[in-house]
């Protein structure tokens, strides 16, 4: 896992926010070596991923000819639903980093929503992301810009991240999820879930406006939405490791990128995240708006999640708890 180094402004009083180490600009993309070359072999090509992603991008070509305002509204809603709630909150902050506690049914609900984003099952997504943190921008990172900008953005998906033994790979990087029967079921139902979603969106369109509206909903609310969510997530892997500023000195090249933060619902504050991976709040400065964090706060108020990691380390949590107790006693 990428670790945070002592900030240059570590003379600040304990408990106060340290000044950010602002280091704007473009990161070095010179490779330490080229471990990705080991994966660029025909024997490791993921034909399933190529067909899946290729089909989605081909269907999107029909978007200009099938546009309707109703389908656009559905696309925007589903983009937030699957991108923010499914990927950013469910797959990433809840399942990968255990940034909050919740009940099993809520876990499976958000894992199911994440499945609709089309980025793979919870098992594969979490395993790949945990491996990324363990080797961020070094040998073994599944998608580092040091192996090429387009590689980190999307080409890495054309090849299996495992060496042929997927179960061993999952046992290494996502053993907790692999033990859960619900996660294994979602893994097997990845394609059927998307077929069902496509049928539902098409049916909704037909109900609203007949055959033409049905096609519009299928193209826009399913495929256009899917492609936009995919590229928003991929921008975190690529752009947020190349361009932006840094609040913290870390052992990788993670950057805070405002554009990515907008399209990926707060995930673009990536340097903050790599400095404190378990912290469910990615925006650490007042101007770093984190839409997904807002959703987490809402779930917390509703009692659906608890023990949310909104602190950087144990010392900060102890200081906050102590201050809260003192306030209650006053």
C-alpha positions as CSV (number, residue, x, y, z in Angstrom):
1,X,0.0,0.0,0.0
2,X,1.3,3.5,-0.8
3,X,2.2,5.2,2.4
4,X,2.2,8.8,3.4
5,X,5.5,10.4,4.4
6,X,5.8,13.1,7.0
7,X,4.5,16.4,5.6
8,X,7.0,19.2,5.3
9,X,4.9,21.3,7.6
10,X,5.0,18.8,10.5
11,X,5.7,21.6,13.0
12,X,2.0,22.5,13.2
13,X,0.3,21.9,16.5
14,X,-1.2,18.5,17.0
15,X,-4.8,18.2,16.1
16,X,-4.7,21.1,13.6
17,X,-4.8,20.5,9.8
18,X,-1.4,20.6,8.3
19,X,-0.8,22.9,5.4
20,X,-0.9,21.0,2.1
21,X,2.3,20.2,0.2
22,X,1.1,21.9,-3.0
23,X,3.1,20.3,-5.8
24,X,1.1,21.1,-9.0
25,X,1.9,19.9,-12.5
26,X,2.6,16.7,-14.3
27,X,4.1,13.6,-12.6
28,X,7.0,11.7,-14.0
29,X,5.9,8.8,-16.2
30,X,9.4,7.3,-16.6
31,X,9.0,3.6,-15.8
32,X,11.1,2.0,-13.1
33,X,11.0,-1.0,-15.3
34,X,8.3,-2.4,-17.5
35,X,6.4,-5.1,-15.6
36,X,3.3,-4.5,-17.7
37,X,5.2,-6.2,-20.6
38,X,4.8,-9.5,-18.8
39,X,1.0,-9.2,-19.2
40,X,1.1,-8.1,-22.9
41,X,1.0,-11.6,-24.2
42,X,-1.6,-13.3,-26.3
43,X,-1.9,-16.0,-23.6
44,X,-3.1,-13.4,-21.1
45,X,-5.6,-11.6,-23.3
46,X,-9.0,-11.2,-21.7
47,X,-11.3,-11.8,-24.7
48,X,-14.3,-11.5,-22.4
49,X,-13.3,-7.9,-21.4
50,X,-12.4,-7.0,-25.0
51,X,-15.8,-8.1,-26.3
52,X,-17.7,-6.5,-23.4
53,X,-16.0,-3.1,-23.6
54,X,-15.8,-3.2,-27.4
55,X,-19.6,-3.8,-27.7
56,X,-20.4,-1.0,-25.4
57,X,-18.3,1.5,-27.3
58,X,-19.7,0.4,-30.7
59,X,-23.3,0.8,-29.5
60,X,-22.5,4.3,-28.3
61,X,-22.0,5.3,-32.0
62,X,-25.8,5.2,-32.4
63,X,-26.2,7.8,-29.6
64,X,-26.6,10.8,-31.9
65,X,-29.4,9.1,-33.9
66,X,-31.4,7.9,-30.8
67,X,-31.3,10.9,-28.5
68,X,-34.4,11.8,-26.5
69,X,-34.6,14.1,-23.5
70,X,-36.2,11.5,-21.4
71,X,-33.4,9.0,-22.1
72,X,-30.9,11.7,-21.2
73,X,-32.5,12.2,-17.8
74,X,-32.4,8.5,-17.2
75,X,-28.7,8.4,-18.2
76,X,-27.8,11.1,-15.8
77,X,-29.6,9.4,-12.9
78,X,-28.1,6.0,-13.7
79,X,-24.7,7.6,-14.1
80,X,-24.9,8.9,-10.5
81,X,-26.6,5.7,-9.2
82,X,-24.0,3.3,-10.6
83,X,-20.9,5.6,-10.6
84,X,-21.2,7.3,-7.3
85,X,-23.2,4.9,-5.2
86,X,-22.1,1.7,-6.9
87,X,-18.4,2.2,-7.7
88,X,-17.2,5.1,-5.5
89,X,-19.1,4.2,-2.4
90,X,-19.9,0.5,-2.8
91,X,-16.9,-1.1,-4.5
92,X,-14.3,1.4,-3.4
93,X,-14.8,3.0,0.0
94,X,-17.0,0.3,1.5
95,X,-15.7,-3.1,0.1
96,X,-12.1,-2.3,-0.9
97,X,-11.0,-0.1,2.0
98,X,-13.6,-1.0,4.7
99,X,-14.2,2.7,5.3
100,X,-17.5,2.1,7.1
101,X,-19.5,-0.7,8.8
102,X,-22.9,-1.7,7.6
103,X,-25.3,-4.7,7.5
104,X,-24.8,-7.6,5.1
105,X,-27.9,-6.6,3.0
106,X,-26.6,-3.0,2.6
107,X,-23.2,-4.4,1.5
108,X,-24.8,-6.7,-1.1
109,X,-27.2,-3.9,-2.3
110,X,-24.3,-1.5,-3.0
111,X,-22.2,-4.3,-4.5
112,X,-25.1,-5.1,-6.8
113,X,-25.4,-1.4,-7.8
114,X,-21.6,-1.4,-8.5
115,X,-22.0,-4.5,-10.7
116,X,-24.3,-2.4,-12.9
117,X,-21.4,0.0,-13.7
118,X,-19.9,-2.7,-15.9
119,X,-16.4,-2.6,-14.4
120,X,-16.4,-6.2,-13.4
121,X,-17.6,-8.2,-10.4
122,X,-16.9,-7.0,-6.8
123,X,-14.3,-9.8,-6.5
124,X,-12.2,-8.7,-9.5
125,X,-12.6,-5.0,-8.9
126,X,-11.6,-5.1,-5.2
127,X,-8.7,-7.5,-5.9
128,X,-7.2,-5.3,-8.7
129,X,-7.6,-2.1,-6.6
130,X,-6.0,-3.5,-3.5
131,X,-3.1,-4.7,-5.6
132,X,-2.8,-1.2,-7.1
133,X,-2.5,0.3,-3.6
134,X,0.1,-2.3,-2.7
135,X,2.3,-1.5,-5.7
136,X,1.1,2.0,-6.7
137,X,3.3,3.3,-9.5
138,X,5.8,0.6,-9.0
139,X,6.4,-2.9,-10.3
140,X,3.2,-4.9,-9.9
141,X,0.8,-2.0,-10.3
142,X,-2.0,-3.2,-12.6
143,X,-2.5,0.2,-14.2
144,X,0.3,2.7,-13.6
145,X,0.9,5.6,-16.1
146,X,4.6,4.6,-15.9
147,X,3.7,1.8,-18.2
148,X,1.9,4.3,-20.6
149,X,-0.9,6.8,-20.2
150,X,-3.4,4.8,-22.4
151,X,-2.3,1.6,-20.6
152,X,-3.3,3.0,-17.3
153,X,-6.5,4.4,-18.7
154,X,-7.9,1.3,-20.4
155,X,-5.5,-1.0,-22.3
156,X,-4.6,-2.8,-19.0
157,X,-8.1,-4.2,-19.0
158,X,-7.4,-6.2,-22.2
159,X,-5.1,-8.5,-20.2
160,X,-5.8,-10.7,-17.2
161,X,-4.2,-9.3,-14.0
162,X,-3.7,-12.8,-12.7
163,X,-1.3,-15.4,-14.2
164,X,-4.0,-17.9,-15.1
165,X,-5.1,-18.9,-11.6
166,X,-7.9,-16.5,-10.9
167,X,-9.0,-18.2,-7.7
168,X,-5.5,-17.9,-6.2
169,X,-5.4,-14.2,-7.3
170,X,-8.6,-13.5,-5.5
171,X,-7.5,-15.5,-2.4
172,X,-4.4,-13.3,-2.3
173,X,-6.1,-9.9,-2.8
174,X,-9.7,-10.3,-1.8
175,X,-9.9,-13.2,0.6
176,X,-12.6,-11.6,2.8
177,X,-15.0,-11.1,-0.1
178,X,-14.2,-14.5,-1.6
179,X,-15.5,-16.1,1.6
180,X,-18.9,-14.4,1.3
181,X,-21.5,-16.4,-0.6
182,X,-23.3,-13.3,-1.7
183,X,-20.2,-11.9,-3.4
184,X,-19.6,-15.2,-5.2
185,X,-23.2,-15.1,-6.4
186,X,-22.8,-11.6,-7.7
187,X,-19.6,-12.7,-9.5
188,X,-21.5,-15.4,-11.3
189,X,-24.5,-13.2,-12.1
190,X,-22.5,-10.3,-13.6
191,X,-23.7,-10.8,-17.2
192,X,-27.3,-11.8,-16.3
193,X,-27.6,-8.6,-14.1
194,X,-26.7,-6.5,-17.1
195,X,-29.1,-8.3,-19.4
196,X,-31.9,-7.8,-16.9
197,X,-31.0,-4.1,-16.5
198,X,-31.0,-3.7,-20.3
199,X,-34.5,-5.3,-20.5
200,X,-35.8,-3.0,-17.7
201,X,-34.4,0.1,-19.3
202,X,-35.8,-0.9,-22.7
203,X,-39.2,-1.7,-21.1
204,X,-39.3,1.6,-19.3
205,X,-38.6,3.4,-22.6
206,X,-41.3,1.5,-24.4
207,X,-43.8,2.3,-21.6
208,X,-43.0,6.0,-21.9
209,X,-43.0,6.4,-25.6
210,X,-43.2,3.2,-27.7
211,X,-40.5,1.4,-29.8
212,X,-38.4,4.5,-30.6
213,X,-38.2,5.5,-27.0
214,X,-37.3,2.0,-26.0
215,X,-34.3,2.0,-28.4
216,X,-33.3,5.5,-27.0
217,X,-33.3,4.2,-23.4
218,X,-31.3,1.1,-24.4
219,X,-28.6,3.1,-26.1
220,X,-28.5,6.0,-23.7
221,X,-29.5,4.8,-20.2
222,X,-27.5,1.5,-20.7
223,X,-24.6,1.9,-23.1
224,X,-23.9,5.7,-23.1
225,X,-24.2,5.7,-19.3
226,X,-21.9,2.7,-19.0
227,X,-19.2,4.1,-21.2
228,X,-19.2,7.5,-19.4
229,X,-19.0,5.8,-16.0
230,X,-16.2,3.5,-17.3
231,X,-14.1,6.5,-18.5
232,X,-14.7,8.5,-15.4
233,X,-13.3,5.6,-13.3
234,X,-10.4,5.1,-15.7
235,X,-9.5,8.8,-15.5
236,X,-8.8,8.2,-11.8
237,X,-6.3,5.5,-12.7
238,X,-4.6,7.6,-15.4
239,X,-5.1,11.4,-15.1
240,X,-5.0,11.4,-11.3
241,X,-1.6,9.8,-11.4
242,X,-0.2,12.3,-14.0
243,X,-1.7,15.8,-13.6
244,X,-2.8,17.8,-10.5
245,X,-1.5,18.9,-7.1
246,X,-0.5,17.1,-4.0
247,X,-1.6,17.8,-0.4
248,X,0.7,15.0,0.9
249,X,4.0,13.4,0.0
250,X,3.4,9.8,-0.8
251,X,5.4,6.9,-2.2
252,X,3.5,7.1,-5.5
253,X,2.6,9.8,-8.0
254,X,-1.0,10.3,-7.1
255,X,-2.4,13.7,-7.7
256,X,-5.5,15.7,-6.8
257,X,-7.3,16.5,-10.1
258,X,-10.4,18.7,-9.9
259,X,-11.8,17.6,-13.3
260,X,-11.6,14.0,-12.3
261,X,-13.2,14.9,-8.9
262,X,-16.2,16.3,-10.8
263,X,-16.8,13.5,-13.2
264,X,-16.0,10.7,-10.7
265,X,-17.9,12.1,-7.7
266,X,-15.0,13.0,-5.5
267,X,-12.6,10.2,-6.5
268,X,-10.3,12.7,-8.2
269,X,-8.9,13.9,-4.8
270,X,-6.6,10.9,-5.4
271,X,-3.5,12.1,-3.6
272,X,-5.6,12.5,-0.4
273,X,-6.9,9.0,-0.9
274,X,-3.5,7.4,-1.4
275,X,-2.2,9.2,1.7
276,X,-5.0,7.9,3.8
277,X,-6.6,4.9,1.9
278,X,-9.2,3.9,4.6
279,X,-10.5,7.4,5.1
280,X,-14.0,7.5,3.5
281,X,-13.8,11.3,3.1
282,X,-11.6,12.1,0.1
283,X,-11.9,15.9,0.1
284,X,-9.5,17.1,2.8
285,X,-9.7,20.9,2.0
286,X,-12.8,23.0,2.1
287,X,-12.8,23.4,-1.6
288,X,-12.4,19.7,-2.4
289,X,-16.0,18.8,-2.9
290,X,-16.8,15.1,-2.5
291,X,-20.2,14.1,-3.7
292,X,-19.8,10.5,-2.6
293,X,-18.9,11.7,0.9
294,X,-22.3,13.5,1.0
295,X,-24.0,10.3,0.2
296,X,-22.1,8.5,3.0
297,X,-23.1,11.2,5.4
298,X,-26.8,10.7,4.4
299,X,-26.5,7.0,4.9
300,X,-25.0,7.6,8.3
301,X,-27.8,9.8,9.4
302,X,-30.3,7.1,8.3
303,X,-28.4,4.6,10.4
304,X,-27.5,2.4,7.3
305,X,-23.7,2.8,7.9
306,X,-21.7,3.4,11.0
307,X,-18.2,3.5,12.3
308,X,-17.3,5.7,9.3
309,X,-13.6,6.3,9.0
310,X,-13.6,10.1,8.7
311,X,-10.2,10.5,10.4
312,X,-6.7,10.2,9.1
313,X,-5.2,8.1,11.9
314,X,-5.8,6.7,15.4
315,X,-4.3,9.8,17.1
316,X,-6.7,12.1,15.3
317,X,-9.7,9.9,16.3
318,X,-8.6,9.8,19.9
319,X,-8.2,13.6,20.0
320,X,-11.7,14.0,18.4
321,X,-13.3,11.6,20.8
322,X,-11.7,13.3,23.8
323,X,-12.9,16.7,22.6
324,X,-16.4,15.3,22.1
325,X,-16.4,13.8,25.7
326,X,-15.2,17.1,27.1
327,X,-18.0,18.9,25.2
328,X,-20.6,16.5,26.6
329,X,-19.3,16.9,30.1
330,X,-19.4,20.7,29.9
